[in-house]
Amino acid sequence: MLAEESLRDQPKLHLYGHAAALCFEATYKKDGFATINIDVAPKPDRRQVDWSQKITLQLSSTELVTMTGIFFGFTPKAHFARPDKGIQIERQPGKVYLSASAGSGRIYGLPLTPGDVVRAADFFIARIVEMSLTKDVSAAIASVRGACALLN
């Protein structure tokens, strides 16, 4: 596992909608597994993001594969739930829509454009490749497609 200083310097991808923003952050689970944290936060005035109100969820290995599959078009939707929060993501005509909720009244959502989806797909497949033995992108994409076929 990486030192604490290195964890702070992991790659991040920020995507912005009109009412909310999200940050995908490369990270590691305690067992050393490469994964992604998702932060979704409101944009109260459509200009600035209120990251102090963010909803954060760390993806399990299955969730990482599932979400990668959504970006690649291998599966249509998913819901990742925790006892007090959750994230829903779904392919819709012309976009992928992601929403996060926590407690009562905290719901933030944003559409991801085709350009956002390409950037997210690249970010997510990089995490899958990092934890693979072959380090081959084509093999990783094929593996994600096969795993998502189990979900459909």
C-alpha positions as CSV (number, residue, x, y, z in Angstrom):
1,M,0.0,0.0,0.0
2,L,1.1,3.5,-0.7
3,A,2.3,5.9,2.0
4,E,-0.2,8.4,3.3
5,E,1.5,11.3,1.4
6,S,1.1,9.3,-1.9
7,L,-2.5,8.7,-1.2
8,R,-3.2,12.4,-1.3
9,D,-1.6,12.7,-4.7
10,Q,-3.7,10.1,-6.5
11,P,-5.4,11.0,-9.8
12,K,-8.8,12.7,-9.7
13,L,-11.4,13.4,-12.3
14,H,-13.8,16.3,-11.7
15,L,-17.1,16.5,-13.7
16,Y,-19.6,19.3,-13.4
17,G,-23.3,19.7,-14.0
18,H,-25.6,22.7,-13.4
19,A,-26.7,21.8,-9.9
20,A,-24.0,19.3,-8.7
21,A,-20.4,18.2,-9.3
22,L,-18.6,14.9,-8.8
23,C,-15.0,13.8,-8.2
24,F,-13.7,10.4,-9.0
25,E,-10.6,9.8,-6.9
26,A,-8.2,6.9,-7.4
27,T,-7.5,5.3,-4.0
28,Y,-6.8,2.0,-2.3
29,K,-8.8,-0.1,0.1
30,K,-7.1,-1.2,3.4
31,D,-6.2,-4.5,1.7
32,G,-4.3,-2.7,-1.0
33,F,-7.0,-3.2,-3.7
34,A,-7.1,-0.3,-6.2
35,T,-10.5,1.3,-6.3
36,I,-12.2,4.7,-6.7
37,N,-13.9,7.0,-4.2
38,I,-16.9,9.0,-5.5
39,D,-17.7,12.4,-4.1
40,V,-20.9,14.1,-5.2
41,A,-21.6,17.7,-4.0
42,P,-24.1,20.4,-4.6
43,K,-23.5,23.6,-6.6
44,P,-25.9,26.0,-4.7
45,D,-25.2,29.0,-6.9
46,R,-24.3,27.1,-10.1
47,R,-20.8,28.5,-9.9
48,Q,-19.2,27.1,-6.8
49,V,-19.3,23.6,-5.5
50,D,-20.0,23.1,-1.8
51,W,-17.6,20.2,-1.1
52,S,-18.4,20.4,2.6
53,Q,-21.8,18.9,1.8
54,K,-20.4,16.1,-0.3
55,I,-21.6,12.5,-0.3
56,T,-18.7,10.0,-0.5
57,L,-18.8,6.4,-1.4
58,Q,-15.9,4.0,-1.9
59,L,-16.5,1.3,-4.5
60,S,-16.1,-2.4,-3.8
61,S,-14.4,-4.5,-6.4
62,T,-17.7,-5.6,-7.9
63,E,-19.0,-2.0,-7.9
64,L,-15.9,-0.8,-9.6
65,V,-16.4,-3.3,-12.4
66,T,-20.1,-2.6,-12.7
67,M,-19.6,1.2,-12.9
68,T,-16.8,0.7,-15.5
69,G,-19.3,-1.5,-17.5
70,I,-21.9,1.3,-17.4
71,F,-19.4,3.8,-18.9
72,F,-18.5,1.3,-21.6
73,G,-22.1,0.5,-22.3
74,F,-22.0,-3.1,-21.1
75,T,-24.7,-2.7,-18.5
76,P,-27.5,-0.1,-18.3
77,K,-27.7,0.9,-14.6
78,A,-26.7,0.2,-11.0
79,H,-27.5,1.2,-7.4
80,F,-24.7,1.1,-4.8
81,A,-26.2,1.3,-1.3
82,R,-24.7,1.8,2.1
83,P,-26.8,2.0,5.4
84,D,-26.9,5.8,5.3
85,K,-26.3,6.7,1.6
86,G,-26.2,5.5,-1.9
87,I,-25.4,6.3,-5.6
88,Q,-27.5,5.5,-8.6
89,I,-26.1,5.6,-12.1
90,E,-28.0,4.9,-15.3
91,R,-27.5,5.2,-19.1
92,Q,-30.2,7.4,-20.6
93,P,-30.6,8.7,-24.2
94,G,-27.6,11.0,-24.8
95,K,-26.1,10.8,-21.3
96,V,-25.4,8.9,-18.2
97,Y,-27.2,10.2,-15.1
98,L,-25.6,9.9,-11.7
99,S,-27.3,10.8,-8.4
100,A,-26.3,10.4,-4.8
101,S,-28.4,10.6,-1.7
102,A,-27.8,10.6,2.0
103,G,-30.3,11.0,4.9
104,S,-33.5,12.9,4.2
105,G,-33.4,15.7,1.7
106,R,-29.8,15.3,0.5
107,I,-30.0,14.3,-3.1
108,Y,-27.5,15.5,-5.7
109,G,-27.6,14.5,-9.3
110,L,-25.9,15.4,-12.6
111,P,-26.0,14.3,-16.2
112,L,-22.7,13.1,-17.7
113,T,-22.3,14.1,-21.3
114,P,-20.7,11.7,-23.9
115,G,-17.4,13.6,-23.4
116,D,-17.6,13.1,-19.6
117,V,-18.4,9.4,-20.1
118,V,-15.3,8.9,-22.3
119,R,-13.1,10.5,-19.6
120,A,-14.8,8.5,-16.9
121,A,-14.4,5.2,-18.8
122,D,-10.7,5.9,-19.3
123,F,-10.3,6.8,-15.6
124,F,-12.1,3.6,-14.4
125,I,-10.4,1.2,-16.8
126,A,-7.1,2.5,-15.6
127,R,-8.0,1.3,-12.1
128,I,-9.0,-2.1,-13.4
129,V,-5.7,-2.4,-15.4
130,E,-3.7,-1.3,-12.3
131,M,-5.0,-4.3,-10.3
132,S,-4.8,-6.8,-13.2
133,L,-2.0,-9.3,-13.7
134,T,-1.6,-8.7,-17.4
135,K,-1.7,-4.9,-17.3
136,D,-3.4,-5.2,-20.7
137,V,-6.2,-2.7,-21.5
138,S,-7.9,-4.9,-24.1
139,A,-8.0,-7.9,-21.7
140,A,-9.3,-5.6,-18.9
141,I,-12.2,-4.3,-21.2
142,A,-13.0,-7.9,-22.2
143,S,-13.0,-8.9,-18.5
144,V,-15.4,-6.1,-17.6
145,R,-17.7,-7.0,-20.5
146,G,-17.8,-10.7,-19.3
147,A,-18.4,-9.7,-15.7
148,C,-21.3,-7.3,-16.8
149,A,-22.8,-10.1,-18.8
150,L,-23.4,-11.8,-15.5
151,L,-25.5,-8.8,-14.3
152,N,-27.8,-8.6,-17.3
